[in-house]
Amino acid sequence: MDRSVIFEKLTMVFRKIFSDNTIVLKNELTANDVANWDSLSHMLMIGEVETVFNIKFKLKELNKLADVKGLIDLIESKLN
């Protein structure tokens, strides 16, 4: 899957989970940059990502994530 398609789908997930249609994803975006991104919404977002991309994450993979770029890289690795 093309990286731009991943970005597009991920943007839709973020806007849905965080109820904010103005969210614009960028590689360096973190939880500190998004209102309402707490531990519960994080798990909801991860669950939605798994559903949308039809993938499953391991806990150790999620613990390494620092920003959106890391999440996109992880999604890409799961899809390839």
Backbone as ProteinMPNN parsed JSONL, in Angstrom:
{"seq_chain_A": "MDRSVIFEKLTMVFRKIFSDNTIVLKNELTANDVANWDSLSHMLMIGEVETVFNIKFKLKELNKLADVKGLIDLIESKLN", "coords_chain_A": {"N_chain_A": [[0.846, -1.184, 0.0], [0.519, 2.186, -0.811], [2.349, 4.859, 0.715], [1.087, 7.354, 0.901], [-1.6, 6.659, 0.804], [-1.84, 5.238, 3.172], [-1.348, 7.356, 4.958], [-3.605, 8.919, 4.378], [-5.771, 7.212, 5.132], [-5.114, 6.882, 7.825], [-5.364, 9.477, 8.746], [-8.148, 9.773, 8.605], [-8.857, 7.929, 10.596], [-7.724, 9.132, 12.909], [-9.186, 11.548, 12.973], [-11.758, 10.574, 13.403], [-11.564, 9.099, 15.876], [-10.583, 11.029, 17.681], [-12.483, 12.941, 17.446], [-12.202, 15.275, 15.816], [-12.181, 17.08, 13.079], [-10.251, 18.68, 12.041], [-7.724, 17.768, 12.354], [-4.478, 17.386, 11.174], [-2.278, 15.18, 9.957], [1.189, 14.753, 10.585], [4.557, 13.67, 10.279], [5.96, 14.029, 12.723], [4.002, 14.273, 14.666], [2.654, 13.851, 17.909], [1.145, 12.397, 20.907], [1.031, 14.55, 22.625], [0.367, 16.643, 21.011], [-2.279, 16.493, 20.318], [-5.518, 17.194, 21.281], [-7.414, 15.554, 23.789], [-6.1, 13.105, 23.526], [-5.537, 10.491, 25.252], [-4.791, 7.681, 27.421], [-6.96, 5.897, 27.062], [-8.203, 6.787, 24.646], [-6.037, 6.369, 23.032], [-5.821, 3.564, 22.933], [-8.258, 3.0, 21.704], [-7.792, 4.207, 19.247], [-5.637, 2.664, 18.283], [-6.929, 0.185, 18.068], [-8.812, 0.821, 16.083], [-7.087, 1.396, 13.951], [-5.989, -1.141, 13.565], [-8.289, -2.454, 12.664], [-9.044, -0.976, 10.328], [-6.803, -1.32, 8.665], [-6.604, -4.016, 8.669], [-4.775, -5.496, 10.31], [-2.659, -6.691, 13.009], [-1.22, -5.598, 16.013], [1.619, -6.14, 18.12], [2.152, -5.875, 21.63], [4.752, -5.1, 22.39], [5.608, -3.843, 20.079], [3.992, -1.602, 19.986], [4.82, -0.248, 22.242], [7.171, 0.911, 21.451], [6.538, 3.025, 19.859], [6.79, 6.438, 18.984], [5.872, 8.585, 17.56], [3.762, 9.748, 14.82], [5.093, 9.029, 12.447], [6.491, 6.729, 13.224], [4.321, 5.045, 13.698], [3.217, 4.868, 11.114], [5.374, 3.679, 9.77], [5.354, 1.225, 11.099], [2.819, 0.223, 10.393], [3.228, 0.0, 7.612], [5.239, -1.994, 7.611], [3.759, -4.155, 8.528], [1.954, -4.53, 6.488], [3.478, -5.297, 4.366]], "CA_chain_A": [[0.0, 0.0, 0.0], [1.281, 3.432, -0.931], [2.447, 5.625, 1.963], [0.088, 8.429, 0.9], [-2.882, 6.024, 1.122], [-1.774, 4.988, 4.615], [-1.513, 8.677, 5.585], [-4.998, 9.324, 4.191], [-6.613, 6.369, 5.987], [-4.765, 7.172, 9.211], [-5.966, 10.773, 9.042], [-9.564, 9.51, 8.866], [-8.932, 7.266, 11.9], [-7.462, 10.134, 13.942], [-10.303, 12.499, 13.025], [-12.893, 9.862, 13.99], [-11.325, 8.744, 17.279], [-10.394, 12.22, 18.503], [-13.615, 13.837, 17.15], [-11.643, 16.554, 15.378], [-11.988, 17.037, 11.632], [-9.177, 19.591, 11.629], [-6.412, 17.128, 12.568], [-3.635, 17.178, 10.005], [-1.162, 14.338, 10.389], [2.546, 14.969, 10.104], [5.422, 12.617, 10.822], [6.406, 14.271, 14.094], [2.85, 14.428, 15.552], [2.625, 12.962, 19.077], [-0.037, 12.54, 21.764], [1.045, 15.893, 23.222], [-0.122, 17.606, 20.024], [-3.692, 16.249, 20.011], [-6.429, 17.282, 22.426], [-8.161, 14.323, 24.117], [-5.333, 11.872, 23.295], [-5.13, 9.912, 26.523], [-4.542, 6.247, 27.294], [-8.137, 5.229, 26.519], [-8.354, 7.118, 23.225], [-4.909, 5.739, 22.342], [-6.169, 2.168, 22.669], [-9.325, 3.021, 20.706], [-7.152, 4.538, 17.975], [-4.881, 1.475, 17.848], [-7.927, -0.8, 17.646], [-9.371, 1.271, 14.805], [-6.02, 1.214, 12.956], [-5.936, -2.579, 13.28], [-9.479, -2.788, 11.882], [-8.993, -0.321, 9.015], [-5.722, -1.884, 7.854], [-6.674, -5.468, 8.806], [-3.496, -5.947, 10.863], [-2.61, -6.814, 14.466], [0.035, -5.157, 16.61], [2.076, -6.74, 19.37], [2.339, -4.85, 22.65], [6.128, -4.592, 22.354], [5.709, -2.925, 18.938], [3.306, -0.359, 20.359], [5.625, 0.44, 23.263], [8.288, 1.604, 20.8], [6.049, 4.139, 19.049], [7.044, 7.77, 19.539], [5.173, 9.604, 16.767], [2.994, 9.232, 13.688], [6.009, 8.373, 11.506], [6.712, 5.381, 13.738], [3.099, 4.272, 13.469], [3.121, 4.607, 9.677], [6.412, 2.683, 9.467], [4.895, -0.067, 11.636], [1.733, -0.217, 9.511], [3.862, -0.435, 6.356], [5.916, -3.274, 7.817], [2.736, -5.178, 8.687], [1.276, -4.719, 5.207], [4.418, -5.846, 3.367]], "C_chain_A": [[0.887, 1.241, 0.0], [1.227, 4.232, 0.373], [1.402, 6.743, 2.034], [-1.305, 7.885, 1.223], [-2.944, 5.714, 2.614], [-2.019, 6.289, 5.373], [-2.976, 9.108, 5.533], [-5.934, 8.537, 5.108], [-6.369, 6.673, 7.462], [-5.349, 8.52, 9.645], [-7.446, 10.596, 9.376], [-9.75, 8.856, 10.234], [-8.752, 8.294, 13.017], [-8.643, 11.089, 14.091], [-11.53, 11.861, 13.665], [-12.697, 9.66, 15.49], [-11.236, 9.982, 18.165], [-11.456, 13.29, 18.241], [-13.155, 15.231, 16.751], [-11.324, 16.485, 13.89], [-10.903, 17.973, 11.13], [-7.795, 18.974, 11.805], [-5.715, 16.926, 11.231], [-2.422, 16.383, 10.476], [0.144, 14.815, 9.776], [3.418, 13.978, 10.849], [5.731, 12.792, 12.295], [5.269, 14.462, 15.093], [2.889, 13.397, 16.673], [1.345, 13.198, 19.867], [-0.109, 13.929, 22.386], [0.456, 16.95, 22.303], [-1.627, 17.515, 19.765], [-4.523, 16.305, 21.289], [-7.162, 15.952, 22.58], [-7.401, 13.029, 23.827], [-4.801, 11.409, 24.649], [-4.994, 8.401, 26.338], [-5.739, 5.498, 26.701], [-8.294, 5.512, 25.025], [-7.205, 6.521, 22.405], [-5.252, 4.29, 21.975], [-7.309, 2.061, 21.647], [-8.75, 3.289, 19.319], [-6.391, 3.332, 17.426], [-5.838, 0.395, 17.353], [-8.526, -0.456, 16.293], [-8.351, 1.107, 13.679], [-5.935, -0.262, 12.563], [-7.109, -3.004, 12.394], [-9.375, -2.249, 10.457], [-7.956, -0.97, 8.105], [-5.685, -3.412, 7.893], [-5.326, -6.065, 9.227], [-3.639, -6.089, 12.368], [-1.233, -6.381, 14.943], [0.351, -6.0, 17.84], [2.345, -5.604, 20.353], [3.742, -4.256, 22.598], [6.347, -3.636, 21.184], [5.117, -1.569, 19.297], [4.109, 0.447, 21.366], [6.768, 1.25, 22.662], [7.849, 2.85, 20.032], [6.273, 5.477, 19.744], [6.236, 8.848, 18.83], [4.44, 8.944, 15.606], [3.89, 8.526, 12.673], [6.268, 6.932, 11.935], [5.513, 4.478, 13.51], [2.954, 3.91, 11.995], [4.159, 3.566, 9.258], [5.974, 1.298, 9.919], [3.762, -0.633, 10.775], [2.301, -0.738, 8.195], [4.521, -1.805, 6.511], [4.93, -4.423, 7.953], [2.055, -5.511, 7.352], [2.167, -5.367, 4.166], [4.89, -7.232, 3.716]], "O_chain_A": [[1.877, 1.317, 0.728], [0.197, 4.277, 1.046], [0.891, 7.043, 3.113], [-2.106, 8.579, 1.849], [-3.982, 5.905, 3.248], [-2.805, 6.321, 6.32], [-3.52, 9.601, 6.52], [-6.787, 9.118, 5.779], [-7.31, 6.716, 8.255], [-5.777, 8.674, 10.788], [-7.944, 11.201, 10.326], [-10.692, 9.186, 10.955], [-9.538, 8.325, 13.965], [-9.053, 11.403, 15.208], [-12.265, 12.528, 14.391], [-13.569, 10.014, 16.284], [-11.758, 9.983, 19.28], [-11.353, 14.408, 18.745], [-13.643, 16.235, 17.27], [-10.317, 15.901, 13.49], [-10.66, 18.053, 9.925], [-6.794, 19.593, 11.442], [-6.283, 16.374, 10.289], [-1.637, 16.86, 11.295], [0.199, 15.222, 8.616], [3.055, 13.504, 11.925], [5.763, 11.814, 13.042], [5.527, 14.78, 16.254], [3.127, 12.214, 16.429], [0.558, 14.086, 19.541], [-1.203, 14.431, 22.648], [0.087, 18.033, 22.757], [-2.189, 18.363, 19.072], [-4.274, 15.572, 22.246], [-7.489, 15.304, 21.586], [-7.996, 11.953, 23.876], [-3.762, 11.87, 25.122], [-5.074, 7.903, 25.215], [-5.555, 4.564, 25.92], [-8.494, 4.592, 24.232], [-7.377, 6.205, 21.228], [-5.005, 3.849, 20.853], [-7.326, 1.146, 20.824], [-9.168, 2.676, 18.336], [-6.491, 3.019, 16.24], [-5.583, -0.238, 16.328], [-8.724, -1.334, 15.454], [-8.716, 0.72, 12.569], [-5.824, -0.594, 11.383], [-6.943, -3.815, 11.483], [-9.594, -2.984, 9.493], [-8.2, -1.15, 6.911], [-4.849, -4.035, 7.238], [-4.81, -6.993, 8.605], [-4.638, -5.653, 12.941], [-0.214, -6.747, 14.358], [-0.549, -6.507, 18.51], [2.721, -4.503, 19.952], [3.909, -3.045, 22.746], [7.17, -2.725, 21.272], [5.67, -0.524, 18.954], [4.085, 1.678, 21.348], [7.276, 2.174, 23.297], [8.687, 3.642, 19.601], [5.985, 5.632, 20.931], [5.945, 9.896, 19.407], [4.495, 7.726, 15.436], [3.482, 7.518, 12.096], [6.266, 6.023, 11.105], [5.657, 3.303, 13.173], [2.608, 2.777, 11.663], [3.853, 2.668, 8.473], [6.191, 0.312, 9.215], [3.748, -1.824, 10.465], [1.897, -1.799, 7.72], [4.379, -2.67, 5.647], [5.226, -5.545, 7.541], [1.634, -6.646, 7.129], [1.673, -5.926, 3.187], [5.679, -7.82, 2.976]]}, "name": "protein", "num_of_chains": 1, "seq": "MDRSVIFEKLTMVFRKIFSDNTIVLKNELTANDVANWDSLSHMLMIGEVETVFNIKFKLKELNKLADVKGLIDLIESKLN"}
